[in-house]
Amino acid sequence: MYRIIYTLAFLMAALAALAQQRGAWTLRECIDYALENNITVKQQDVTRRQGEVELSTARNSRLPDLNVSASQNWSFGRGLTAENTYSNQNTSSTSFSLGTSVPLFTGFRIPRTIEQNRLNLEAATADLGKARDDVSVQVAQAYVQILYDMELRDVALRQIGIDSMQVARLAEMYRTGKASGVDVAQQEATLAQSRLTYTQADNDYRLALLDLAQLLELPSPEGFSIVRPDTALIAIGEGNGLPVPDEIYQEALAFKPEVRAETLRLKGAEVGIGIAKSALWPTLSLTAGLGSNYYKTSGFDAESFGRQMRNNFSQYIGLSLNVPIFNRLETRNSIRAARLNHETQQLQLDNVKKTLYKEIQQAYYNAVAARAQYASSREATRSNKAAFDLMSAKYEYGKANITEFNEAKNNWLTSESELVRAKYEYMYSTSLLDFYRGKQLSF
């Protein structure tokens, strides 16, 4: 036993080490892994399997049941005899029976219940698809956040490089008497602030990695990293180039799982009205069975157990009809409740469609804004980079002071940060629009 435990522990440790040693993850790999391991998706799959069991139960309700019973009774004290007199005597009896019943007509309750459970199963399957879509979007959002934090960390690192070079340059100029100690101290303070900015950016990056690792249900973010996509493939063409929200919405209605789930539940609620009305119909069932018994009175001779069981063997078959007349208005109220449930489900479907349209609108206008911001940020970055190069040249020749140099540098690096945000916002927004049109999330 201990050897098996140690072997399993070794294998688990090896698998964990292998997971940490694997290369950087692409977005598609992250999404696929999350869909296989995310707890929310697994919970929804359990709910779907419960629907399968309920449908099987409903289908099996058409089958006859079969029950066997046995009883043993003892009677003591004064009792009625066969001569219609009372006397003190003890009796015992043993009986066995086997019975079955078959529903012949239930007011259409059974087929309607089967149909409702089938619709509920399809709705649960659609709910599973919705859970998978939600996890995919969450993973994509976390992935983009990591990319954004990676870029900000790189910008902060470049800022440290520039400031370090300036500290070394000013220190040399101070040694030769061409710069004051104030200039050196000011630049050292700027370098310290740049290092603090990098530390904050690195912390944000590590926290973003942790968020994605938790979404993937990884035991630890150690050794986990992602692939940085090639942003050079992002193209900004002329005109809008994006499908309008109404067009995307009409496409999404045809396949989005949340719409399908609520549509199926609406149909199930309609069937539920029929189930409630089934109680207005009479029900008819077939019953059949067989049995035998053994009887013994104290003080009297009795035939053997086997002989009595053979002699007392009996069979029966019959029909049972139940006609509802008045059940304290329970059926009427059940029908009313079923109709209200149908109305509620219709409102739920309308709300899901409205929410979907709002999400598509938000994604569309976010994409439009990100597109415009990305284009303008590229121009701003070029301008600020040119201004920084010019200011660097002026600073080298003593035509500008350190404050002007740092201001130009900060403007350039700030515009780079804004370009990074706009770049990934545009990537994510356009990919999300494609996702609403039935395509996979990828960039």
N, C-alpha and C positions, 0 to 999 in steps of 0.2 A: 504493500500500500504506500509506504513512504517513498519507495523508488518511483512509483507512478506519479505521486505528487511532485517530487523533485523534477521529474521529466517534464511534466506539464508546466511547471514554473519556469523551467529553462526555455521551453518553447515560447511561452508568452513573452519572456524577456527578449528573446531573439527577434520575435515579431515586432516588439516595440522599438528595438534598436534599428531594425530594418526600415520601419516607418520613418524614423528620424533621419535615416541616411538617404532616403529617396530624394530625387532632385526637386527643383522648384515646381510648383503646381500651376497648371493653367486654370483659367476660369472654368472650362468644361470639366476638367478633372475634379475641381472643388465641388461643382454642382452635382456631378454623378456620385461622388463619395457621400455628400450630404444626403442625397435621396436614398441611399442604401442604409445610412446609419443614423439619420436624424430621428430623435425620439417622437416628435410630433407626427412625422410621417408614419412611423411604426404604429403609433396609437390609432391613427386613422385607418390603417390597414386592418387592425384588430376589429374596429367598428364595422368595417366592410365584411369581414368574415363572420361576425355576429349576424349580419343581415342574411348571409347565406344559410346559417342555421335556422333563422326564423322562417325563411322561405321554404326550407325543407320540412319544417314542422307544419306549415300551412298546407303543403302538398300532401303530406302523410295523413292529414285529418280526413281524407276521403276513404282511407282504408278501414276495414272493420277492426274493432278491438277484440281482445281475447283475454278472459280473466278466469282463473281457477281459484276456488275457495274451499276451505275445510273448516269444520267447527266441531267442537266437543262440548257437550253440556251435561251437567249433573243436577238433579233435582232432589231436594231433601224435604222431609216433613209431610204434612197432610196434603193430599192431592186427589184429583178426580180420577176414578178408575174407569175401566171399560164398561162396568155395570152401572155407571152413572151414580156411583156412591163415592163418599170420601173416606179415605183411610190413610194411615201413616205408612208411607213407602218411599223408597229411594229408587230413582230412575236415572238412566244415562242414555245418551244418544250421540251418535256420530254421523256426520253428513259430509258429502263431497259434491261439488258442482263445478261445471265448466260452462261459461256463457260468453256470448258474443253479441255485438250490436253493430249494425251498419246504417249510417245516415243515408237515407234515400232522397230526401228533399229538405233543405234547410232555408228555404226562402232565398236561394242564391248566395247565401253568406259565404260558403266555402270557396267557390270560384272567385268571388270578389275579394275575399281575404288573400287568396293566392296572388291575384293581380296586384293588390296593394303592396304586399310584401316584395313582389318582383320589382315594382317601381321604387320601393324604398331601398332595395339592394342596388339598383342602378344609380339612385341618388347618392348612396354611400360611396359607390365607386367614383362618381364625379367629385364627391367631397375629397376623396383621396387625391384625385388630380389637382384639386384646388390647393390642398396642403403641399403638394409637390411644387406647384407654381409659386406659392408663397415662400417656400424655402429657397427656391431658385432665385427669386428676386432679392431675398435677404442676403444670400451668399454674394450675389452680384454687387449689392450695395456695399457690403463689407469689403469685397475685393477692390472696388473703386476707392474706398476710403484708404486702404493700404497703399494703393498706387499714388494717391494724392499725398499721403504722409511721406512716402519714399521720395517724391519729387521735392517736397519742402525740405526734407533733410538734406538732399543734394544741394539745394539752393543755399541752405545755411552753411554747408561745408565749403562751398565756393566762396561764401562771404568770409569765412574764417581764413581761407587761403589768401584772399585779397588783403584783409586786415593784417595778417601776419607779415606779409611782404612790406606793407606800409610801416609797421612797427620797426622792422629791421632797417628799412630805408631811413626812417626818421632818427633811429638810434645812431646810425652811421653819420647822418648829417649833424646830429647833436655833438658827436665826438669831434667833428671837424669844425664846429662852431657855426654851421649854416642853418641850424634849427634850434628852437628853444626847448627847454625841459617841459614847458607847458604843452607844446605840440606833441612831444613824446608821450606824456601822461594822458593826454586826451585820446591819442590813438590807442594806447594800451587799454583805456576804459572801453573804447569802441570794440576792441578785440575781445575783451571779457564779455561784453554784451552779446557779441556774435557767438561766442562759445555757449553762453546760456541759451540763446535761441536754438542752437543745434541740439543741446541737451533736451530741451522741451520737444523739439521736433522728433528726436529719437525716441523719447518716451511715448509720444503720440503714436509713432509707428509700431512700437512694441505692443501697445494696448490694442491697436487695430488688428495686429496679428493674433492676439489673444481672442478678440471677439470672433474672428473668422474660425480659429481653431475650435472654439466652443460650439459654433454652429455646425462644424463638421464632426463634433463629438470626439475630437482628438484628446488623448489623455493630457497632452502638454504641447505648448507652442514651440518647445525647444526643437531646433532643427527644421522647423517649418518655414517655408518661404514660397513666394509666388513668382510667376513669370511676368516680366514687364512687357506689355504688348508694344508693337512697333507703331508709335503714334505718327510716324511719317506717312502712314497710309491714309490718315485723315485728310479728306479733301473738302474744301468749301467751294462749291460751284456757284454759278450765277443763279439768281432767282431763289425761290423758297426751297424747292426740291423735296418737300415733305408732304405726305398724304394728309388730307384734312381730317379732323376728328370724326366727322360723320362717316366718312369712308372707312376709317379704322374700326369704328363702333359697329357698323353693319357686318364687317368681317368677323369681329370678335364675338358677336351674338351667336354665330353659327357653331362655335367650338369651345368657348370659354367654359370650363367645368362648373363654375359657380352658377352661371345662368342655366346650364343643363340640370344641375342638381335641384334648383328651385322649381324649374319647369316640371320635372318629374314629381316633385313633392306636391305640386299643384294638381297634377293628374291623380296622385294618390289620395289627396283630400277629396277630389270629386268621387273617386271610388268609395271613399269612406262614407259619403252620404248614402250611397247604395247599400253599404253594409248596415248602416243604422236603419234603413228602411226594411231590411230583411226581417227585422223583428215583427213586422206587420203581417208576415205570411205564416201560415201553419207549417209545422214541421212533421215529417214522417220518417220513422226509422224501423228497421227490421231487427228483431231480437230472436235469438235461438240459444238453446243450451241443453245440457243433460246433467243428470245427477243421481245420487242414491244415498241411502242412510241406513244406519244400524240402530236398533232400539232395544234396551234391556231394562226390565223391572226387577228390583230386588225381591227375592222370594218366589219368583216365577221362572219357569224354564223358558229359554229363548232359543230361537234357531241360531245356528253359527253365524259368525260375522260374514263369511264368504257367501253363505246362502242368502242371508238378508240383503246383502249388497246386490246380489243377482236378481232377487225377487223384487226389490224396491227400485230397481233401475228405471229411470223415466227420461223422456225427452220432451222438449217443447219448442215451438216456433210461433212467432206472433208479430203483429204490426202495432206500432205505437204512434198515434196521431195526437198532436198537441196544437190546439187552435187558440191563439191569443185573443182575448176579449177585452180585458181591462187590466193594466199593470201599473196603476197609479200615475199615468201620464209619463212613465219612464221612457217609453219609445219615442213619444213626441219630443221630449226634451233632448233625447239623444240625437234625433234628426236635426233639431235646431242647433245643437252644439257642433255637429258635423258641418252644417252650412256655415256657421261662424268660423270654423277652422279653415274652410275653403276660402272664405273671404280674407282671413288673416294671411293665408298662404299666397293669395293673389297680391296682396300688399307687399309681402316679403319679396316676391319675384320682381315687382315694380321697383322696390328699393334697391335690389341687387343690380338691376339694369341701370338705375340712376347712378349708383355708386361707380359702376364700371365706366359709364360715360364721363363722370367727373374725373376719374383716374386717367382716362385717355386724354381728356382736355388738358389736365395738369401736365401730363407727360409731353403733350404736343407743344404747349406754350413754354415749358421748360426747355424743350429742344430748340424752339425758335430763339428764345433768349440766349441759350448757351451757344447757339450758332453765331448770333450777332456778337456776343461777348468774346467768343473765341477769335473771330475775325478781327475785331478791334484790338484785342489783347496782343495779337501777333504784330499788328502795326505799332502799338504802343511799346512793345518790347524792342522792336527794331529801332524806334526813335530814341528810346532811353539808352539802348546799347550804344548807338552812335553818339549820343550826348555824353555818355560816360567815357567813351574812347577819346572824344575831343577834350573833355575835362582832364583826363589822365595826361594827355599830351601837354596841356597848358600847365598842369601841376608839375610835370617833369621840368619844364622850363621856368618855373617860378612865377607864372602868370596867374595862378590860382592858389588859394590857401587850402589847408586840410579840411576845413569845414565845407567848403564848396565841393571838394573831392568826395567827401563822405555823403553829402547830399545827393550828388549825381549817382554815386554807387548805390545808395539806398533806393533811389527811384528806379534804377535798372533792376535790382533784385526784387523789389516789390512788384514791378510789372511782370517779371518772370513767374512769381508766385501766382499772380492773377491769371496768367496764361496757363499755368498748370491746372488750376481749378477749372477754368473754362474748357480746357482740353478734355479733361475727364468727364465733366458734366455733359459735354456734347457727345462724347462716346457713349456714356451710359444712357442718355436720353434717347438717342437714335436707336440704340439696341433695344431699349424698353418698348419703343413704338413698334419695332419689328416683332417683339415678343407678343404684343397684343394682336399681331396679325398672324400668329401661329408659328413663328420662327423661334429657334433656340436662342437663348441669351449667350452672346459670345462677342468678344472683341480682342 
